[in-house]
């Protein structure tokens, strides 16, 4: 990729990066109750890795 990115493309890449993060830790007890131990990554809708799946950006 080019060293300098166009601002609109950079904004699209930044948004895609935020969408693949884990959900906040406090969503686990809110959704399942206090005793259930679940990884917060399960609440993330879009799971994508920079290695596996490329963007159409």
Beta strands, then each sheet from edge to edge (+ up, - down):
end
